[in-house]
């Protein structure tokens, strides 16, 4: 199979759509408000508790907010286990601006590109550092959809900004204001590097924790 290689992309990408799904909601509402201030027509897609928090806080600006399920046409799995593992989302994340086949796929599914992804992950490291937690406590805090979205958006830094750390919010808003609502390829590349470092650390924490467990730790489960 021949890999898809890109030779042409845009320096500045205007942020017209964003997908927000965070465990750590520090600074989230102010960030969303600033995104709307920079671009009053921006569409903010969101999931579960993130959607609820934003809807309650944004007031009249909640008109910019959409449930991601309204975009995908798929409800969330019970317990929130599957919210964002959907072809339309990854088409919106991985599609390339100057790839005619990708653009045809977007039209075929009436899909939209996603310009900005704001994701941070279930607090696995914090959980396993808590005294008395079980393998089941740890297992429950393994994030699946979040790392997938971060990796997809970071891979496509050609077009998409991948945000994993609330500490980045002020600098992102500053860059957007300076570039009339757009982020440069340098901005996107910097964010991609941060996201890949974060997901690598996350997987390492999981691997390190599980490597220290043995079959006796499975006694928490009632085996049928």
N, C-alpha and C positions, 0 to 999 in steps of 0.2 A: 504494500500500500504506500503510495506516495504521500508524504506529509504536506500539509497546507502551509506554504510560506508566503509571507507578505512583504512587498517591496514599497508599498505606498500607504501612507496614513496621514491623518490630520494632526497638526500640532495642537491647536486649540479645539476642545470639544465642549460645546455648551451643555450644561446639565439641565435637561428638560424632564427627565424621569429618574426617580431614585427608589431603591428598595431598602427598607429599614426593618431589621429583625435582630433585636439585641437582648441579651441577658442582663447586661449592665446598662441601666438607663440613665447613668450619670450624664448630665448635659444634653440629653436627647431632645427635650422639648425646645430648648433655646436653639439648638442646631437646626431643628425642623423649621422653627419660626424664621431663622436667618436665611435658610434655603428659599423659603417662600418670599421673603423680603427681596432677595436678590433676583428671583424669577417668580413673579406672582402667578404664572401659568404652570408652574412645575406640578407634576403628578407624583405623589408619594405613595408607593405601594407598601403595605405592611402586613404583619402577621400577628395572630394571637394577642398576647399581653402587650406587645409593642403597639399594635393598632389601638387597643383599648386605652392605653396611657396617652397616646397622641390625640385621640378623638376627644377625650375628657379635657385635655389641656389647651387645645388649639382654638376652641370656640369657633368663630366665623371662618377661620382659616382651615377648619376641618373639611371644607369643600374641596381642598386639594388632596385629601386623603382617600385612598381606596384599599379595601381588603385585597390581598393578593389572590384570594380565591375568586374574586369577581373578575380577575384577569385570566386566570387559568381555567375557570369553569369547574374546578375540582375543590370539594370541601376538604378541610383539614382532617387527618386521621384522628380518631378519638385519642385523647391524651396528648395531642399535639405532636405525635411521633413523626408524621409526615405533613409538612406545610409547604415546602419549597422545592421538593424533588420532582420537578415537572418540566417537560420538554419545552414548553413555551418560555419558561423562565430562562433556561439555558440557551435557547435560541436567541433570546434578548441579550444575554450576557456575552456569548461567544461569537455572534455574527460580526462580520467585518464590513466596514463602510463601502469599500471598493471591490467587494466580491459579489458579482452578479447573481451567483447561485444562492448565496446567503440572503440577498435582498429578495429573491424570488420566494425563498422559504418563508421569510417574514410576511410577504403579501399573501402567500397561500394559507397561512394560519391566522391572518389578521393579527399578527403579533407586533410588538413594539420593541425597539431597542431600549435597554436599561443603561443609563449613563453613569450611575453612582450606586454602589452597594455599601450599606452600613451594617456590619455584622460583628458582634462579639459573641463569644461562645459560652456554653454552659460552664459553670465554675468548677471544672474537674479538679484542678490542683488544690483549690481552697477546700473542696469537699474532702479529698483524701488526706489532707493535713489535719482534719478534725478528729479528735479522739473518739474512739468507739464506733467509727463508721464500718459498714460491712461491704462485701463485694457487691451486693445489690445496690447500696447507696452509690457506690462508684459507678457501676454499670449504668444506672439511671442518668448520671451526669456526663455521659459520653455523647457529645454533639455530633450529629451526622450531616444535617443539611447546612449548618453554618460553615464548616470547613469546605464543603463542596462549593458553596457560593463564593467564598473568599478565594479559593483556588481558581475558579472559573473566571472571576472578574480580574484577578491579578494576572492570570495568563493573558487576558485580552486587555492589558494596559494600553494597547494601541488605541483603544476607544473608551475603556471603562475605568473609573476610579474605584479602588477597593479600599474600604476604610474599616479597620479593626480595632482602633484605639480611640476612646473618647477624648484623649489628650490632643488628638489631631484636629478636632473640630474647629478651633479658632483659626488655625493656619489655613484650613480649607476654605473657610468663609472669607478670610482675607484675600486668598488667591482668586476666589470667584468674583469678589468685588473689584479687584484690580483688572480682571480680564473680562468684564461685562458679562459675568455669569458662566464663564468657561474655565476649564482647567487645562494646563499645558501638558505635553507628553512628559516633561520632566517631573511635574507634579504627580502624574499617574504612575510613572516608573518608581518614584520614591515610595508611594503608597503600596505598590505591588511588592516591593522588597520587604516592607514591613509585614504585609499579610502572609507571605510565604514563610518568613521567620516565625510568625505567630503560630501558624498551623503546624510547622515542624516541631516547635516546642510542645504544642498541645499533644501531638501524637507521641512524643517522647515521654511526657508525663504519664500517659495511659500505659504505654509499654513498660515503663519502669515500675509502675504500681502493680500491674498484673504479674510481672516477672517475679515478684516477691511473694505471691500467693501460691498456695498449694490446694490439693483436693479437700483438705480439712476446712478450708474457708468456704466451701460450697454447702456446709451444713445449715446455712441460713435458709436454704430452699427445702421445701417438702417435696420430695421426689415421688412421682406417681408411677 
